[in-house]
Amino acid sequence: MHRILLNVISCFFILSATSQNSLYKHSSTLAVNVSAYDFKNPQPFKTGNLVPGLSLNYLKGLGRHLDFQVGVTGAFPDSTFKTEAENKNESFLFQIDFSLRTRFLGNARRLNPYFLVGSGASLHYKSFGNYLLAGPGIELAYKNIYFLLDAQYREPLAGNLKNHYYYNIGIAGVLSNPKKKQKRTPIEVSTPLDPVLADTDRDSIIDSLDKCPLQPGLLRFNGCPDSDQDGIIDSEDKCLTAFGFLQFQGCPFADMDKDGIEDDKDKCPDVPGVMKWFGCPVPDNDGDGVHDDEDLCREDPGIKQLKGCPQIDEKITEKINEAAKNIIFESGSYKLLQKSFEPLDNVVQVLKKNSTITLTIEGHTDNVGGQKANLLLSKRRAQAVLDYIASKNIDKQRLNAIGYGMEKRVADNNTSAGKAKNRRVALLVRQ
């Protein structure tokens, strides 16, 4: 077995020596591993007699495929010696080993199998021995973390140590990440065959290609200048010292009112305006100081707080609230009674005289009957009021009907008087 291991190690060194490339090296890492020893089974991967241990490994990359590794391991096996009489129950075992590791796929692979060979020393209950080791493994890399799994056969060289199997699983972190060495490319220095070409105006454009060889210029203009840097060559620019525009032959456009709109497109060239209104100020049709762009009531003077709409007169609100108190329906129905028509006609007159206000019609009920039935009844009553007002030539866009059922009571439903107050239609004036 010694001879087999020595032959394996010899082949390992030959292959490693012929496959190295110093341009790529493995990062230096420190690994923490959970280990397992098997001193009793003659064949590998027999898990019945495994002894757990803990190990630390330091690894340093030597080349593209070759790494150096040193590890220390501790465990408490009950049998490590060839002579059973010398075995002590669960004495501490300490091992240190040095090995070389060949990676088969180089350093730039996420999953990389490898093979380990090396030698180590063992101390167990004051008994010293050394051994050769060899075995396969696999490494999984994720960013700067490595996951390791390997198995080794360890053959003693001297001492009373048994030959045994050793298994390892662990995680390693990067201590240093060597940069790739760059190959130096020799710089070729060539002697120009042509003589130095003249550049009289020193604008980096040789005279033979420069249309203005006596004036520093731009490559886009074949060496000719653009003095005001407005993108128009001086030979075509009528205003050499002022930034201008192509449509004005290099001169700034005329803007008498300084509103940023050129005069030939400005319908109000002497008054500052906006582009939307062709250079004229934003109109204010009702003269209330609120521009028509922001005025919700362009035909009626209003105030800025209400976006140009007039403030609602309190008398209007009182008149509509009074009318709402006299809107009456048939019992359990949404049909309006005849006595409701006069107060509703008064509401119509208010709406016709004040075209900017809108009306929200709310229907409410008491708690007599089911909740769904009351909600439906309140909606139908509010809609009946809306339909009546709209029939008097009032735009429906100004009206909105909502039914709340018995949700928003204003009095106690336990009394007849309270129920009567809750059966109501409310008219809310909006601007």
C-alpha positions in Angstrom: 0.0 0.0 0.0 3.0 2.3 0.7 4.2 1.7 -2.8 0.8 2.4 -4.4 0.5 5.7 -2.5 4.0 6.8 -3.4 3.2 6.1 -7.1 0.0 8.1 -6.9 2.0 11.0 -5.3 4.6 10.8 -8.0 2.1 11.0 -10.8 0.4 13.8 -9.0 3.5 16.0 -8.9 4.3 15.2 -12.6 0.8 16.3 -13.7 0.8 19.3 -11.5 4.2 20.5 -12.7 3.1 20.2 -16.4 -0.3 22.0 -15.9 0.6 25.1 -14.0 0.1 28.6 -15.3 1.0 31.5 -12.9 -1.6 33.8 -14.5 -4.4 32.4 -12.3 -4.3 31.4 -8.7 -6.9 30.2 -6.2 -7.8 32.8 -3.5 -6.3 32.2 -0.1 -9.0 30.7 2.2 -9.6 29.5 5.8 -12.0 26.6 6.1 -13.9 25.2 9.1 -14.8 21.6 8.6 -16.8 18.8 10.3 -14.6 15.7 10.0 -15.2 12.0 10.5 -12.7 9.1 11.1 -13.1 5.4 10.4 -10.4 3.3 12.1 -12.3 0.0 12.0 -13.7 -0.6 8.4 -11.4 -2.1 5.7 -13.5 -0.5 3.0 -14.4 3.2 2.5 -17.8 4.9 3.1 -18.9 2.5 5.8 -20.8 4.8 8.2 -21.4 2.5 11.2 -18.1 3.3 13.1 -17.5 7.0 12.2 -15.9 9.2 14.9 -16.8 12.9 14.5 -14.1 15.6 14.7 -13.5 19.2 13.9 -10.8 20.7 11.7 -9.3 24.0 10.4 -7.7 24.2 7.0 -5.6 27.0 5.4 -5.3 27.0 1.6 -3.0 29.1 -0.6 -3.1 29.0 -4.4 0.2 28.3 -6.2 -0.9 28.2 -9.8 -3.8 27.7 -12.2 -4.5 24.1 -11.0 -2.2 23.7 -7.9 -2.8 24.7 -4.3 -1.0 24.2 -1.0 -3.0 23.2 2.1 -2.3 22.8 5.8 -4.9 21.4 8.2 -5.3 20.6 11.9 -7.9 18.1 13.2 -9.1 17.0 16.6 -11.3 14.1 17.6 -11.9 11.6 20.5 -11.7 8.1 18.9 -11.5 5.0 21.1 -9.3 3.0 18.7 -6.4 4.3 16.6 -3.6 1.8 17.4 -2.7 -1.4 15.6 -2.4 -3.1 19.0 -5.8 -3.2 20.6 -4.2 -3.4 24.1 -2.8 0.1 23.6 -6.2 1.7 22.6 -7.6 4.0 25.3 -11.2 4.9 25.5 -12.0 8.2 23.7 -8.5 9.7 24.2 -7.9 13.0 22.3 -6.4 12.6 18.8 -4.5 15.5 17.3 -3.4 15.5 13.6 -1.7 18.0 11.4 -1.1 17.5 7.7 0.4 19.2 4.7 -0.9 18.5 1.3 -1.0 19.7 -2.3 -4.3 19.9 -4.2 -4.8 19.7 -7.9 -8.0 21.2 -9.3 -9.0 19.6 -12.6 -10.8 22.6 -14.1 -8.7 25.6 -13.0 -9.8 28.5 -10.9 -12.7 30.1 -12.9 -15.3 27.3 -12.4 -18.1 27.3 -9.9 -18.0 23.5 -9.5 -14.5 22.1 -9.4 -13.3 18.5 -8.6 -9.8 18.1 -7.1 -7.4 15.5 -5.8 -5.3 15.7 -2.6 -1.9 14.1 -1.7 0.3 14.8 1.2 1.7 13.8 4.6 0.8 14.3 8.2 1.6 13.6 11.8 -0.6 12.2 14.5 -0.6 12.3 18.3 -2.9 10.0 20.3 -2.4 9.3 24.0 1.3 10.1 24.0 1.8 7.9 20.9 3.3 9.7 17.8 3.0 8.5 14.2 3.1 9.9 10.7 1.2 9.0 7.5 0.7 9.6 3.8 -2.7 10.8 2.6 -4.5 10.8 -0.8 -8.1 11.2 -1.9 -10.6 13.0 -4.1 -12.8 16.0 -3.4 -15.1 18.6 -4.9 -15.4 22.4 -4.4 -18.4 24.6 -5.0 -17.8 28.3 -5.3 -20.3 31.0 -4.7 -18.9 34.6 -4.8 -16.2 34.6 -2.1 -17.5 31.5 -0.3 -16.4 27.9 -1.0 -18.2 24.7 0.0 -15.8 21.6 0.3 -16.3 17.9 0.4 -13.5 15.3 0.3 -12.5 11.8 1.3 -9.0 10.5 2.1 -7.2 7.3 2.7 -4.4 7.6 5.3 -1.5 5.1 5.3 0.9 5.1 8.3 4.6 5.4 7.6 5.8 4.9 11.2 4.5 4.4 14.7 1.6 2.3 15.9 -1.2 4.2 14.0 -3.7 2.2 12.0 -4.4 2.9 8.4 -7.8 4.6 8.3 -10.3 6.7 6.2 -10.9 10.4 6.8 -14.0 12.4 5.5 -14.3 16.1 5.5 -17.2 18.6 4.8 -16.8 22.3 5.4 -17.1 26.0 4.3 -14.2 28.3 3.5 -14.0 32.1 3.4 -11.6 34.2 1.3 -8.6 35.7 3.1 -7.0 37.3 0.0 -7.9 37.3 -3.6 -4.8 37.6 -5.8 -5.2 39.8 -8.9 -4.5 38.2 -12.2 -1.0 39.0 -13.5 -1.2 40.8 -16.8 1.2 39.8 -19.5 3.4 42.7 -20.5 3.0 43.5 -24.2 6.1 45.1 -25.6 5.5 48.6 -26.9 6.4 48.9 -30.5 8.0 52.2 -31.3 7.9 53.1 -35.0 9.7 55.9 -36.6 7.3 58.0 -38.8 8.1 57.7 -42.4 6.5 61.0 -43.3 8.0 64.3 -42.2 6.1 66.5 -39.7 3.1 68.2 -41.5 2.5 71.9 -41.0 -0.3 73.3 -38.8 0.0 77.0 -39.0 -3.0 78.0 -36.8 -2.3 75.1 -34.4 -5.9 73.9 -34.4 -4.7 70.2 -34.8 -5.8 70.2 -38.4 -3.0 70.0 -40.9 -2.8 72.8 -43.4 -3.4 70.5 -46.3 -6.8 69.7 -44.9 -7.6 73.1 -43.3 -9.8 75.4 -45.3 -8.9 78.2 -42.9 -5.2 77.5 -42.2 -4.6 80.9 -40.7 -7.5 80.8 -38.2 -8.0 78.2 -35.5 -11.2 76.3 -36.2 -13.2 73.2 -35.8 -12.9 69.8 -37.5 -16.7 69.8 -38.3 -16.1 73.0 -40.3 -12.9 71.7 -42.0 -10.7 74.0 -39.8 -12.8 77.1 -40.1 -14.0 79.0 -36.9 -17.3 79.5 -35.2 -16.6 82.6 -33.0 -19.8 82.7 -31.0 -20.1 78.9 -30.7 -23.7 78.8 -31.9 -23.0 76.0 -34.4 -23.0 78.3 -37.4 -19.7 78.7 -39.4 -18.5 82.4 -39.3 -18.7 82.6 -43.1 -22.5 82.1 -42.9 -23.1 83.9 -39.6 -24.4 87.5 -39.8 -23.9 88.0 -36.0 -20.4 86.8 -35.2 -20.4 88.0 -31.6 -23.9 86.9 -30.6 -25.3 83.4 -30.1 -27.9 83.0 -32.7 -30.1 80.5 -34.7 -29.8 79.1 -38.2 -33.3 80.4 -39.2 -32.0 83.9 -38.4 -28.7 83.3 -40.2 -26.8 83.2 -36.9 -28.5 86.1 -35.2 -30.7 86.0 -32.1 -34.4 86.0 -32.9 -36.4 89.2 -32.2 -38.5 89.2 -29.0 -39.7 92.7 -28.2 -41.8 91.7 -25.1 -39.1 89.2 -23.8 -41.6 86.4 -23.4 -39.4 83.8 -25.2 -41.7 83.8 -28.3 -40.2 85.2 -31.4 -42.0 88.2 -32.8 -43.0 86.7 -36.1 -44.9 84.0 -34.2 -46.2 86.3 -31.4 -49.7 87.7 -31.9 -49.1 90.1 -29.0 -45.4 91.1 -29.6 -45.5 94.1 -27.3 -47.2 92.3 -24.3 -45.6 89.2 -22.6 -47.7 86.1 -23.1 -47.6 82.3 -23.3 -47.1 79.9 -26.2 -50.6 78.3 -25.7 -52.2 81.7 -26.5 -49.8 82.5 -29.3 -47.7 84.9 -27.3 -50.7 86.8 -25.8 -51.6 86.8 -22.0 -54.0 84.2 -20.7 -57.5 85.7 -21.1 -59.8 86.5 -18.2 -63.3 86.5 -19.7 -65.2 87.5 -16.6 -62.6 90.0 -15.4 -62.4 88.5 -11.9 -58.6 88.3 -11.9 -58.6 84.5 -12.4 -57.2 83.4 -15.8 -59.5 81.4 -17.9 -57.1 78.5 -17.7 -57.8 78.2 -14.0 -61.4 79.7 -13.9 -64.1 77.1 -13.4 -66.7 79.8 -13.9 -65.5 81.8 -16.8 -68.8 83.6 -17.4 -69.4 84.6 -13.7 -67.0 86.8 -11.7 -65.7 84.9 -8.7 -62.9 84.6 -6.2 -59.5 82.9 -6.5 -60.2 80.7 -3.4 -63.1 79.1 -5.3 -61.1 78.9 -8.6 -63.0 81.9 -10.2 -66.5 80.9 -9.1 -68.7 83.3 -7.0 -69.2 82.6 -3.3 -72.6 81.1 -2.5 -75.0 83.5 -0.8 -76.2 82.2 2.6 -79.7 83.2 1.6 -79.6 80.7 -1.3 -78.5 77.9 1.1 -81.3 78.8 3.6 -83.9 78.8 0.8 -82.9 75.4 -0.5 -82.7 73.9 3.0 -86.2 75.2 3.7 -87.5 73.7 0.5 -86.0 70.3 1.5 -88.1 70.2 4.7 -91.3 70.2 2.6 -90.4 67.4 0.2 -92.9 64.6 1.0 -93.5 61.1 -0.5 -96.3 58.6 -0.2 -95.8 56.3 2.7 -93.4 53.4 1.8 -93.1 54.8 -1.7 -90.8 57.1 -3.7 -93.7 58.9 -5.4 -93.7 62.7 -4.7 -96.8 64.1 -3.2 -98.4 67.2 -4.8 -97.5 69.4 -1.9 -93.8 68.8 -2.7 -93.9 70.5 -6.1 -94.0 74.1 -5.0 -90.9 73.9 -2.8 -89.1 72.0 -5.6 -90.1 74.7 -8.1 -88.5 77.3 -5.8 -85.3 75.2 -5.9 -85.4 75.2 -9.7 -85.7 79.0 -9.7 -82.6 79.3 -7.5 -80.6 77.0 -9.9 -81.7 79.0 -13.0 -80.6 82.2 -11.4 -77.3 80.8 -10.2 -75.8 78.8 -13.0 -72.5 78.0 -11.2 -73.9 76.0 -8.3 -74.7 72.3 -8.3 -76.9 70.2 -6.1 -76.4 67.0 -4.2 -79.7 65.2 -3.3 -79.4 62.8 -0.4 -82.2 60.3 0.5 -82.5 59.0 4.1 -85.0 56.7 5.9 -85.8 55.6 9.5 -85.2 52.0 10.7 -88.6 50.6 9.9 -88.0 47.7 7.4 -84.9 45.9 6.3 -81.6 47.6 5.7 -81.5 46.7 2.0 -85.1 47.8 1.4 -84.4 51.1 3.1 -81.3 51.7 1.1 -83.1 51.1 -2.2 -86.0 53.3 -1.1 -83.7 56.2 -0.2 -81.9 56.0 -3.6 -85.2 56.0 -5.5 -86.5 59.0 -3.5 -83.3 61.0 -4.2 -83.6 60.0 -7.9 -87.2 61.1 -8.0 -86.3 64.6 -6.8 -83.4 64.7 -9.3 -85.8 63.7 -12.2 -88.3 66.4 -11.2 -85.7 69.2 -11.1 -84.2 68.0 -14.4 -87.6 68.0 -16.0 -87.6 71.8 -15.4 -84.7 72.3 -17.9 -82.0 72.0 -15.3 -78.8 70.3 -16.7 -78.5 66.8 -15.1 -74.7 67.4 -14.9 -75.4 69.9 -12.1 -77.4 67.3 -10.1 -76.2 64.2 -8.1 -78.5 61.7 -6.3 -77.3 59.5 -3.4 -79.2 57.1 -1.1 -78.0 56.4 2.4 -80.9 54.4 3.8 -80.9 54.5 7.6 -77.1 55.0 7.8 -77.1 58.8 8.6 -79.8 59.4 11.2 -80.3 62.8 12.7 -82.6 61.7 15.6 -83.5 58.7 17.7 -85.4 56.0 15.8 -87.0 54.8 19.1 -89.6 57.6 19.0 -92.2 58.6 16.3 -90.8 62.1 16.2 -87.3 60.9 15.8 -88.3 58.5 12.9 -90.1 61.4 11.2 -86.9 63.5 11.3 -84.9 60.6 9.9 -87.3 60.2 6.9 -86.0 63.1 4.9 -84.4 64.4 1.7 -81.4 66.7 2.1 -80.3 69.2 -0.6 -76.6 70.2 -0.4 -75.5 73.2 -2.4 -72.1 72.9 -4.0 -70.0 75.5 -5.9 
